[in-house]
């Protein structure tokens, strides 16, 4: 299928936001476990800032994706998508789950681990929380990509 016009431009912007906003958010969380084991509080603080900022910025990906739904159909050359379709609504839910996990579990655990290390304490108990939260968020983002490609119910 060949995309043209505004739809094609918005699709490129959507894919770029996935690469440059969601990608760093996912990686910063995953790398934090290593930084805890290495005792790098400074890196954990940086990871927490990066993870929070890029996760919040991923809202732009959702907004641009919503624009794609609005532009679909008619002269765009693609089928008409709607918010009521399974793959679209499930993607929104998975994004919300990923963002909630990152902001409520991963970022506080990154900061907690940094604080523990700075105080000379043991941050190892937080590795599991960071890894689990970041891992489940990563699975949510992978599932979103699968939904975007497979479009079940479309």
C-alpha positions as CSV (number, residue, x, y, z in Angstrom):
1,X,0.0,0.0,0.0
2,X,1.3,3.4,-0.9
3,X,0.6,6.3,1.4
4,X,0.4,9.8,0.0
5,X,-0.3,13.4,1.0
6,X,-0.8,14.5,4.5
7,X,-1.4,11.0,5.7
8,X,2.1,10.0,4.6
9,X,3.7,13.0,6.3
10,X,1.9,12.4,9.5
11,X,2.8,8.7,9.4
12,X,6.5,9.5,9.1
13,X,6.2,11.9,12.0
14,X,4.4,9.2,14.0
15,X,7.2,6.7,13.3
16,X,9.9,9.2,14.2
17,X,8.3,10.0,17.5
18,X,8.1,6.3,18.3
19,X,11.9,5.9,17.5
20,X,13.0,9.1,19.2
21,X,10.6,9.3,22.2
22,X,9.4,5.9,23.1
23,X,12.8,4.2,22.3
24,X,14.8,6.3,24.8
25,X,12.2,5.9,27.5
26,X,12.3,2.1,27.1
27,X,16.0,1.9,27.1
28,X,16.7,4.2,30.0
29,X,14.6,2.0,32.2
30,X,16.3,-1.2,31.1
31,X,19.8,0.2,31.6
32,X,19.0,1.3,35.1
33,X,19.4,-2.2,36.5
34,X,23.0,-2.3,35.3
35,X,23.6,1.1,36.9
36,X,22.4,-0.1,40.2
37,X,24.7,-3.1,40.1
38,X,27.6,-0.8,39.2
39,X,26.7,1.6,42.1
40,X,26.3,4.6,39.8
41,X,23.9,7.0,41.5
42,X,24.7,9.7,39.0
43,X,23.7,7.5,36.1
44,X,20.5,6.5,38.0
45,X,19.5,10.1,38.5
46,X,20.1,10.7,34.8
47,X,18.1,7.6,33.9
48,X,15.2,8.8,36.0
49,X,15.1,12.2,34.4
50,X,15.4,10.6,30.9
51,X,12.8,8.0,31.6
52,X,10.3,10.5,33.0
53,X,10.9,13.1,30.3
54,X,10.7,10.7,27.3
55,X,7.7,8.8,28.8
56,X,5.8,12.1,29.1
57,X,6.9,13.2,25.7
58,X,5.5,9.9,24.2
59,X,2.1,11.7,24.5
60,X,3.2,13.3,21.2
61,X,3.3,9.9,19.6
62,X,-0.3,9.2,20.8
63,X,-1.5,12.6,19.5
64,X,0.1,12.1,16.1
65,X,-1.3,8.6,16.0
66,X,-4.7,10.0,16.8
67,X,-4.3,12.4,13.9
68,X,-3.6,9.4,11.7
69,X,-6.9,7.8,12.8
70,X,-8.6,11.1,11.9
71,X,-7.0,11.4,8.5
72,X,-7.8,7.8,7.5
73,X,-10.4,6.9,5.0
74,X,-11.6,9.1,2.1
75,X,-8.8,10.3,-0.1
76,X,-6.0,9.2,2.2
77,X,-5.8,5.9,0.4
78,X,-6.1,3.8,3.6
79,X,-9.0,2.2,5.2
80,X,-11.0,4.3,7.6
81,X,-9.9,3.7,11.2
82,X,-11.9,4.6,14.3
83,X,-11.2,4.8,18.0
84,X,-13.7,2.0,18.5
85,X,-11.7,-0.6,16.6
86,X,-10.0,-3.2,18.8
87,X,-6.4,-2.5,17.7
88,X,-6.8,1.3,18.2
89,X,-8.4,1.2,21.6
90,X,-6.2,-1.6,22.9
91,X,-3.1,0.5,21.8
92,X,-4.4,3.4,23.9
93,X,-4.9,1.2,26.9
94,X,-1.5,-0.4,26.6
95,X,0.2,3.0,26.3
96,X,-1.6,4.1,29.4
97,X,-0.5,1.0,31.3
98,X,3.1,1.5,30.1
99,X,3.1,5.2,31.1
100,X,1.6,4.4,34.5
101,X,4.1,1.7,35.2
102,X,7.0,3.9,34.2
103,X,5.9,6.9,36.2
104,X,4.6,5.1,39.3
105,X,7.1,2.3,39.5
106,X,10.2,2.7,37.4
107,X,11.1,6.4,38.0
108,X,10.5,6.3,41.8
109,X,12.6,3.1,42.0
110,X,15.4,4.7,40.0
111,X,15.4,7.7,42.3
112,X,15.1,5.5,45.4
113,X,18.1,3.4,44.2
114,X,20.1,6.6,43.6
115,X,19.3,7.9,47.0
116,X,20.2,4.6,48.6
117,X,23.6,4.5,46.8
118,X,24.3,8.1,47.7
119,X,23.6,7.3,51.4
120,X,26.0,4.3,51.2
121,X,23.1,1.9,51.4
122,X,22.1,-1.1,49.3
123,X,20.0,-0.4,46.2
124,X,19.9,-4.1,45.1
125,X,16.4,-4.6,46.4
126,X,15.2,-2.0,43.9
127,X,16.7,-3.7,40.8
128,X,13.7,-6.1,40.6
129,X,11.2,-3.3,40.7
130,X,13.1,-1.3,38.0
131,X,13.5,-4.3,35.8
132,X,10.0,-5.6,36.2
133,X,8.3,-2.2,35.6
134,X,10.5,-1.4,32.7
135,X,10.1,-4.9,31.3
136,X,6.3,-4.9,31.4
137,X,6.3,-1.4,29.9
138,X,8.5,-2.7,27.1
139,X,6.1,-5.6,26.5
140,X,3.3,-3.1,26.3
141,X,5.1,-1.0,23.7
142,X,6.0,-4.2,21.7
143,X,2.3,-5.2,21.8
144,X,1.4,-1.8,20.5
145,X,3.7,-2.3,17.5
146,X,2.2,-5.7,16.9
147,X,-1.3,-4.2,17.0
148,X,-0.3,-1.4,14.6
149,X,1.0,-3.9,12.1
150,X,-1.7,-6.7,12.5
151,X,-4.7,-4.4,13.0
152,X,-7.0,-7.1,14.5
153,X,-10.6,-6.4,14.0
154,X,-9.9,-3.9,11.2
